[in-house]
Amino acid sequence: MTSTSLVRASGTVRSRPAPPATAVAALAPAVAVPEAPAQPHATPRNTAQPFDSGSFDSIRVNLSAAERRVATLPGRRSVKKDAQAGWLLKAITCIDLTTLSGDDTAERVRRLCAKAVTPVRPDLLAALGFADRTLHTGAVCVYHRFVSTAVDALAGTGIPVAAVSTGFPAGLIPHELKLKEIEASVRDGASEIDIVITREHVLTGQWQKLYDEMRDFRHAAGDAHVKAILATGELKTLRNVAKASMVCMMAGADFIKTSTGKEGVNATPLVTLVMLRMIRQYETRTGLRVGYKPAGGVSTAKTALDYQVLMKEELGRPWLEPDLFRIGASTLLADIERQLEHHVTGRYSAFNRHPIG
């Protein structure tokens, strides 16, 4: 960006002949699925850096070059057959399985947690050669009200609970209440906090205020990892997206995240590219790795594959693991399971045979 060309269910299926047990499991290490519960935070945490406007004031985005870069993804970058199945299994381990609806109930959250523990039907896993592997989603993401419910439902699974906080989705409640909400979610057992920034700070160029706000959120979260939601669809320009990304990382965010899923425009490959280049630039400058989470509109297996490819090409192999890559989604898992069933049987099935919860 500043110094690159771009930035200045149930039931058994009747299977067709299954792939050899090792066909999917023995793909490239990039898509290996863990045999034990994942360690979602194996990477050392980001640490806050002193506020330095000089590190982002000169950021410019070459829009035409960025658009050309993301346009290559659907055409030139694709994986097929066993390789595709392997990449989709890896994608499952990076999903933050989410329910953020006004009609959420404790029972819905428990069902969601059960799906997070067993995201793919056992008969499909067996056909793919993964019957003896542990496979679960990266996290379960809920409102604060349901944090304790999710923590209880996921006890002993190794799956973290993420709570949306700070007046999600608009983030317009008083700052003191935002900090209290973070602290309450951590007390209830959330090990990840998805915060929303005050968009006004970005739109009016008040970068010190954004830094101070993010620093306070990080301090209130304590040992819980913090994902900073930028609401990129409301930041107006890619330059604002780039600057907000850098300031939030500078203030200690462990992840930067595109959207709440409630904006008119959510995750897109274009804003993803800009944010990934900022992560790369931040690592070059500080030696610290920050994670990335697209959210909102990532609902198909094909889209998930595009994001995985972009992550690997822009940031490298470590960013295909759940400690540095998450996908915020509610319906994506159902489509991935449909694609895996098609890989095994040669037939597509209805979405209602692959419920998310």
VMD Tcl script that draws the C-alpha trace (Angstrom):
set ca {
  {0.00 0.00 0.00}
  {2.57 2.70 0.82}
  {5.55 1.15 -0.91}
  {4.09 -1.46 -3.22}
  {2.44 -1.30 -6.61}
  {-1.00 -1.29 -5.00}
  {-0.61 1.14 -2.18}
  {0.86 4.16 -2.10}
  {-27.87 -32.65 9.87}
  {-28.41 -36.50 10.11}
  {-28.63 -39.64 7.94}
  {-26.12 -41.64 5.91}
  {-25.50 -40.89 2.26}
  {-25.01 -43.38 -0.54}
  {-21.52 -42.65 -1.75}
  {-19.90 -42.93 -5.10}
  {-16.49 -44.65 -4.86}
  {-14.82 -42.74 -2.05}
  {-11.38 -41.21 -2.49}
  {-8.57 -43.12 -0.83}
  {-8.41 -42.42 2.89}
  {-5.24 -40.47 2.36}
  {-6.34 -38.57 -0.76}
  {-7.69 -35.56 1.12}
  {-5.74 -35.94 4.34}
  {-2.39 -36.13 2.55}
  {-2.72 -32.89 0.64}
  {-0.29 -30.02 1.08}
  {0.37 -29.02 4.69}
  {-1.53 -25.83 3.91}
  {-4.79 -27.72 4.30}
  {-3.95 -30.23 7.02}
  {-6.64 -30.46 9.67}
  {-5.46 -30.80 13.29}
  {-5.72 -34.16 15.01}
  {-6.22 -32.54 18.40}
  {-8.27 -29.52 19.47}
  {-6.80 -26.45 17.82}
  {-4.82 -23.89 19.76}
  {-6.53 -20.77 18.38}
  {-3.99 -18.36 19.84}
  {-0.62 -20.02 19.29}
  {0.81 -16.87 17.69}
  {2.25 -14.32 20.15}
  {-0.14 -11.45 20.77}
  {0.17 -8.08 19.17}
  {1.45 -5.44 21.58}
  {0.50 -1.77 21.46}
  {2.99 0.54 19.79}
  {3.39 4.27 20.47}
  {1.08 6.44 18.41}
  {2.98 7.53 15.31}
  {1.03 9.41 12.65}
  {4.07 9.28 10.39}
  {3.52 5.55 9.89}
  {0.17 6.09 8.16}
  {-0.12 9.74 7.06}
  {1.43 9.02 3.68}
  {-0.70 5.98 2.87}
  {-2.21 6.04 -0.60}
  {-4.18 3.33 -2.41}
  {-3.73 2.70 -6.13}
  {-7.35 1.78 -6.85}
  {-6.89 0.53 -10.40}
  {-3.97 -1.71 -9.42}
  {-5.91 -3.08 -6.44}
  {-8.92 -3.83 -8.65}
  {-6.73 -5.64 -11.18}
  {-5.22 -7.73 -8.38}
  {-8.51 -8.96 -6.94}
  {-9.94 -9.55 -10.43}
  {-7.42 -12.37 -10.89}
  {-8.88 -14.44 -8.04}
  {-11.97 -16.05 -9.65}
  {-10.28 -16.82 -12.98}
  {-6.70 -17.89 -12.30}
  {-6.83 -19.13 -8.73}
  {-8.85 -22.30 -8.19}
  {-8.57 -25.66 -6.50}
  {-10.52 -28.74 -7.56}
  {-11.52 -32.22 -6.40}
  {-9.55 -33.60 -3.42}
  {-7.60 -30.38 -3.07}
  {-10.81 -28.38 -2.86}
  {-12.21 -30.71 -0.20}
  {-9.02 -30.29 1.82}
  {-9.12 -26.50 1.61}
  {-12.79 -26.47 2.63}
  {-12.06 -28.63 5.67}
  {-9.36 -26.15 6.61}
  {-11.82 -23.27 6.13}
  {-14.17 -24.87 8.67}
  {-11.48 -24.62 11.34}
  {-11.33 -20.86 10.72}
  {-15.06 -20.09 10.92}
  {-16.41 -17.97 13.75}
  {-19.85 -19.61 13.75}
  {-22.16 -16.71 14.49}
  {-25.68 -15.87 15.59}
  {-26.38 -12.16 16.09}
  {-30.13 -11.83 15.64}
  {-32.65 -9.98 17.71}
  {-34.62 -13.21 18.18}
  {-31.68 -15.27 19.49}
  {-32.48 -17.60 22.37}
  {-30.39 -19.71 24.71}
  {-31.58 -22.87 22.93}
  {-30.52 -21.50 19.54}
  {-27.08 -20.74 20.93}
  {-26.78 -24.28 22.33}
  {-27.69 -25.74 18.94}
  {-25.11 -23.50 17.30}
  {-22.48 -24.72 19.76}
  {-23.38 -28.34 19.01}
  {-22.85 -27.64 15.31}
  {-19.52 -25.95 16.07}
  {-18.36 -29.13 17.84}
  {-19.54 -31.40 14.98}
  {-19.56 -29.18 11.88}
  {-19.60 -32.02 9.33}
  {-21.60 -35.25 9.46}
  {-19.45 -38.19 10.60}
  {-20.27 -40.29 7.52}
  {-18.90 -37.57 5.25}
  {-15.74 -37.24 7.32}
  {-15.26 -40.99 7.18}
  {-15.62 -40.99 3.40}
  {-12.99 -38.26 3.22}
  {-10.54 -40.15 5.41}
  {-11.00 -37.91 8.46}
  {-12.95 -40.23 10.74}
  {-10.16 -40.19 13.34}
  {-9.54 -36.44 13.19}
  {-10.86 -33.71 15.47}
  {-12.59 -31.04 13.42}
  {-14.41 -28.04 14.81}
  {-14.98 -24.39 14.02}
  {-12.60 -21.65 15.12}
  {-15.03 -20.07 17.61}
  {-18.66 -19.35 18.37}
  {-19.65 -15.67 18.26}
  {-22.66 -14.34 20.21}
  {-24.02 -11.30 21.98}
  {-22.93 -10.72 25.59}
  {-26.27 -12.03 26.90}
  {-25.42 -15.53 25.65}
  {-21.72 -15.73 26.50}
  {-22.23 -17.84 29.63}
  {-24.63 -20.13 27.74}
  {-22.05 -20.72 25.00}
  {-19.20 -21.19 27.48}
  {-21.21 -23.88 29.28}
  {-22.19 -25.62 26.03}
  {-18.58 -25.67 24.77}
  {-16.91 -26.73 28.02}
  {-14.05 -29.15 27.34}
  {-14.10 -28.73 23.56}
  {-11.30 -26.19 23.19}
  {-13.57 -23.91 21.15}
  {-13.37 -20.27 22.29}
  {-16.38 -18.03 22.73}
  {-16.28 -14.61 21.08}
  {-18.57 -11.79 22.20}
  {-19.52 -8.78 20.12}
  {-19.19 -5.70 22.27}
  {-18.92 -1.91 22.61}
  {-22.47 -1.22 21.53}
  {-22.42 -3.54 18.53}
  {-23.23 -2.86 15.72}
  {-23.27 0.97 15.71}
  {-20.86 1.53 18.59}
  {-22.53 4.75 19.68}
  {-23.06 4.12 23.38}
  {-20.93 6.01 25.96}
  {-17.28 4.99 26.10}
  {-17.51 3.98 29.77}
  {-20.35 1.58 28.98}
  {-18.32 0.06 26.15}
  {-15.52 -0.77 28.58}
  {-17.96 -2.22 31.11}
  {-19.53 -4.43 28.43}
  {-16.10 -5.80 27.48}
  {-15.26 -6.50 31.12}
  {-18.63 -8.22 31.69}
  {-18.15 -10.53 28.70}
  {-14.66 -11.47 29.88}
  {-16.02 -12.23 33.37}
  {-18.64 -14.51 31.81}
  {-15.93 -16.48 30.01}
  {-15.45 -14.89 26.59}
  {-11.86 -15.35 25.43}
  {-12.33 -13.17 22.33}
  {-13.98 -9.77 22.07}
  {-15.15 -8.33 18.75}
  {-15.31 -4.55 19.27}
  {-16.67 -1.88 16.95}
  {-14.74 1.32 16.45}
  {-16.31 4.77 16.43}
  {-16.54 5.45 12.70}
  {-16.72 9.20 13.33}
  {-13.06 9.18 14.42}
  {-12.09 7.83 10.99}
  {-14.42 10.01 8.93}
  {-13.19 13.18 10.66}
  {-9.52 12.19 10.71}
  {-9.26 12.03 14.51}
  {-6.63 9.28 14.52}
  {-5.36 9.93 18.04}
  {-8.92 9.46 19.38}
  {-9.23 6.19 17.46}
  {-5.90 5.03 18.88}
  {-6.91 5.94 22.44}
  {-10.27 4.20 22.06}
  {-8.70 1.00 20.74}
  {-6.04 1.07 23.44}
  {-8.75 1.32 26.13}
  {-10.64 -1.60 24.58}
  {-7.50 -3.73 24.59}
  {-6.80 -2.89 28.23}
  {-10.38 -3.68 29.30}
  {-10.22 -7.07 27.55}
  {-7.21 -8.22 29.58}
  {-6.13 -11.65 28.37}
  {-9.02 -11.93 25.89}
  {-8.03 -11.39 22.27}
  {-9.53 -8.35 20.60}
  {-10.86 -8.15 17.04}
  {-11.35 -4.58 15.82}
  {-14.38 -4.24 13.53}
  {-13.77 -1.36 11.14}
  {-17.19 -1.38 9.41}
  {-15.37 -0.81 6.13}
  {-18.60 -0.21 4.19}
  {-19.11 2.99 6.20}
  {-15.55 4.37 5.99}
  {-16.11 5.79 2.48}
  {-12.58 5.35 1.02}
  {-9.96 2.63 0.83}
  {-7.46 5.11 2.22}
  {-9.60 5.41 5.35}
  {-9.74 1.61 5.56}
  {-5.94 1.42 5.35}
  {-5.35 4.12 7.96}
  {-7.95 2.71 10.37}
  {-6.36 -0.73 10.03}
  {-2.92 0.63 10.87}
  {-4.09 2.71 13.84}
  {-6.04 -0.20 15.38}
  {-3.04 -2.52 15.03}
  {-0.79 0.17 16.48}
  {-3.10 0.36 19.51}
  {-2.94 -3.39 20.12}
  {-5.72 -5.09 18.14}
  {-5.07 -8.84 17.74}
  {-7.27 -9.01 14.62}
  {-8.69 -6.47 12.23}
  {-12.15 -7.32 10.94}
  {-14.09 -5.89 8.02}
  {-17.66 -5.57 9.17}
  {-20.42 -6.19 11.65}
  {-22.49 -7.88 8.94}
  {-25.16 -5.22 9.50}
  {-23.84 -2.58 7.07}
  {-25.06 -2.15 3.52}
  {-21.65 -3.29 2.20}
  {-19.65 -5.80 4.19}
  {-16.54 -7.87 3.37}
  {-15.24 -7.55 -0.18}
  {-12.02 -8.77 -1.83}
  {-11.00 -5.16 -2.45}
  {-11.08 -4.02 1.18}
  {-9.56 -7.36 2.13}
  {-6.55 -6.70 -0.08}
  {-6.04 -3.27 1.46}
  {-6.27 -4.65 5.01}
  {-3.92 -7.55 4.25}
  {-1.32 -5.18 2.84}
  {-1.55 -3.15 6.05}
  {-1.04 -6.31 8.11}
  {2.02 -7.11 6.02}
  {3.39 -3.61 6.40}
  {2.79 -3.68 10.17}
  {4.63 -7.00 10.49}
  {7.55 -5.63 8.49}
  {7.77 -2.60 10.75}
  {7.22 -4.26 14.14}
  {7.82 -7.99 13.68}
  {4.31 -8.62 15.07}
  {1.61 -10.66 13.33}
  {-2.00 -9.53 13.36}
  {-4.94 -11.67 12.26}
  {-7.66 -10.89 9.74}
  {-11.40 -11.62 9.76}
  {-13.78 -10.98 6.86}
  {-17.41 -10.91 7.99}
  {-20.72 -10.29 6.31}
  {-21.60 -11.80 2.95}
  {-19.16 -14.73 3.09}
  {-21.83 -17.34 2.55}
  {-20.55 -19.72 -0.15}
  {-17.72 -22.23 -0.25}
  {-16.36 -20.61 -3.41}
  {-16.09 -17.23 -1.66}
  {-14.30 -18.84 1.28}
  {-11.79 -20.41 -1.12}
  {-11.14 -17.02 -2.73}
  {-10.37 -15.52 0.67}
  {-8.08 -18.42 1.58}
  {-6.13 -18.04 -1.65}
  {-5.78 -14.30 -1.12}
  {-4.58 -14.85 2.46}
  {-1.94 -17.35 1.40}
  {-0.69 -15.31 -1.55}
  {-0.55 -11.99 0.32}
  {0.56 -13.06 3.81}
  {1.76 -16.66 3.57}
  {1.05 -20.06 5.07}
  {0.71 -18.99 8.75}
  {-2.39 -16.95 7.89}
  {-4.36 -20.06 6.96}
  {-4.63 -21.06 10.62}
  {-7.37 -19.97 13.05}
  {-4.96 -18.02 15.25}
  {-4.51 -15.54 12.35}
  {-7.54 -16.06 10.10}
  {-11.23 -16.20 10.91}
  {-14.34 -15.97 8.77}
  {-17.40 -14.52 10.44}
  {-20.35 -16.45 9.06}
  {-23.70 -18.02 9.88}
  {-24.68 -19.84 6.65}
  {-21.26 -20.58 5.15}
  {-20.89 -23.87 7.00}
  {-24.03 -25.32 5.43}
  {-22.73 -24.63 1.92}
  {-19.31 -26.10 2.71}
  {-20.98 -29.27 3.99}
  {-23.06 -29.42 0.78}
  {-19.90 -29.16 -1.32}
  {-18.24 -31.92 0.69}
  {-21.26 -34.17 0.20}
  {-21.10 -33.49 -3.54}
  {-17.42 -34.42 -3.50}
  {-18.24 -37.75 -1.85}
  {-21.46 -38.67 -3.67}
  {-21.53 -36.65 -6.89}
  {-24.89 -35.15 -5.89}
  {-25.87 -31.85 -4.32}
  {-28.28 -31.88 -1.41}
  {-30.74 -29.32 -0.09}
  {-29.60 -26.75 2.48}
  {-32.10 -28.08 5.01}
  {-30.09 -31.31 5.22}
  {-27.12 -29.32 6.49}
  {-28.46 -27.03 9.21}
  {-26.06 -24.69 10.95}
  {-27.64 -25.35 14.32}
}
mol new
graphics top color blue
foreach p $ca { graphics top sphere $p radius 0.5 }
foreach p [lrange $ca 0 end-1] q [lrange $ca 1 end] { graphics top cylinder $p $q radius 0.2 }
display resetview
